[in-house]
Amino acid sequence: MKYISTIAFLFCFNTLASAQSIVDLTKPMKCSEVEAVMGYFSNTHNEKPVWVGKTVHNTHMTLLMNKETRSWTMVEYDSRLACVLGAGEEKSGSDPSFGVSAQR
């Protein structure tokens, strides 16, 4: 029995160790005109831009945050369309103005 368990463990470990490539995934996203998306999160959740970056694909990423409720939304957009990439509450990091420490 130990022999079978050891073989099973080694097989699983080998499979995990060799699965280190980056893969393309598809996930459903909510998208609309830039003004509609940004306006929704500003008006409904009181989230404001705290960071903006330009991507290699000539789009922009913006992190919206509400410092009181600790909600956040990451949006990617170009000149006409914006898509929500993710959203949640709180954050990891050490920005003292947000009031959350990276160490938990």
C-alpha positions as CSV (number, residue, x, y, z in Angstrom):
1,M,0.0,0.0,0.0
2,K,2.9,2.4,0.8
3,Y,4.4,1.6,-2.6
4,I,1.2,2.6,-4.4
5,S,0.8,5.8,-2.3
6,T,4.4,6.8,-3.0
7,I,3.9,6.2,-6.8
8,A,0.7,8.3,-6.8
9,F,2.4,11.1,-4.9
10,L,5.4,11.2,-7.3
11,F,3.0,11.1,-10.3
12,C,1.0,14.1,-8.9
13,F,4.2,16.0,-7.9
14,N,5.7,15.4,-11.4
15,T,2.5,16.6,-13.0
16,L,2.4,19.8,-10.9
17,A,6.1,20.5,-11.4
18,S,5.8,20.2,-15.2
19,A,2.7,22.4,-15.4
20,Q,4.6,25.7,-15.2
21,S,3.7,27.2,-18.6
22,I,1.4,30.2,-19.0
23,V,-1.9,29.4,-20.6
24,D,-4.6,31.5,-22.3
25,L,-7.9,31.5,-20.5
26,T,-11.2,33.0,-21.3
27,K,-13.6,34.4,-18.7
28,P,-16.9,36.3,-19.0
29,M,-16.5,40.1,-18.4
30,K,-18.9,43.0,-18.1
31,C,-18.1,45.6,-20.7
32,S,-19.7,48.9,-21.9
33,E,-18.8,52.4,-23.1
34,V,-16.0,53.9,-21.0
35,E,-18.2,56.7,-19.6
36,A,-20.9,54.2,-18.5
37,V,-18.5,51.9,-16.7
38,M,-16.6,54.6,-14.9
39,G,-19.7,56.5,-14.1
40,Y,-21.4,53.4,-12.6
41,F,-18.6,52.7,-10.2
42,S,-18.2,56.3,-9.3
43,N,-21.9,57.0,-8.7
44,T,-23.0,53.6,-7.3
45,H,-19.9,52.5,-5.3
46,N,-18.2,55.9,-4.8
47,E,-15.0,54.3,-6.2
48,K,-12.4,56.8,-7.6
49,P,-9.3,56.2,-9.7
50,V,-6.2,55.6,-7.5
51,W,-3.9,54.2,-10.2
52,V,-3.7,54.2,-14.0
53,G,-1.3,52.3,-16.2
54,K,-0.8,51.9,-19.9
55,T,-0.6,48.3,-21.3
56,V,1.6,46.9,-24.1
57,H,-1.7,46.5,-26.1
58,N,-2.2,50.3,-26.0
59,T,-5.1,50.1,-23.5
60,H,-5.3,51.5,-20.0
61,M,-5.8,49.8,-16.7
62,T,-7.4,51.7,-13.8
63,L,-7.8,50.7,-10.2
64,L,-10.9,52.3,-8.7
65,M,-11.2,52.3,-4.9
66,N,-13.6,53.4,-2.2
67,K,-11.4,54.1,0.8
68,E,-14.3,54.0,3.3
69,T,-15.8,50.7,2.3
70,R,-12.5,49.2,1.0
71,S,-14.2,48.1,-2.3
72,W,-12.1,48.1,-5.4
73,T,-12.5,47.5,-9.2
74,M,-9.9,46.9,-11.9
75,V,-11.0,48.2,-15.3
76,E,-9.3,47.9,-18.7
77,Y,-10.3,50.3,-21.4
78,D,-9.4,51.9,-24.8
79,S,-11.0,54.9,-26.4
80,R,-14.4,53.4,-26.7
81,L,-14.9,50.3,-24.6
82,A,-14.2,49.5,-20.9
83,C,-14.3,46.0,-19.3
84,V,-14.3,45.1,-15.6
85,L,-11.4,42.7,-15.0
86,G,-12.1,42.1,-11.3
87,A,-13.6,43.5,-8.1
88,G,-13.5,42.9,-4.4
89,E,-13.1,44.3,-1.0
90,E,-9.9,45.3,0.9
91,K,-6.5,44.9,-0.6
92,S,-3.0,43.6,-0.1
93,G,-0.3,46.2,0.2
94,S,1.1,48.8,2.4
95,D,-0.5,52.0,1.4
96,P,-1.1,53.6,4.8
97,S,-3.7,56.0,3.3
98,F,-6.0,53.0,2.6
99,G,-5.5,51.7,6.1
100,V,-4.6,48.1,5.3
101,S,-1.3,46.5,5.9
102,A,0.4,43.8,3.7
103,Q,1.2,41.8,6.8
104,R,-1.9,40.0,8.2
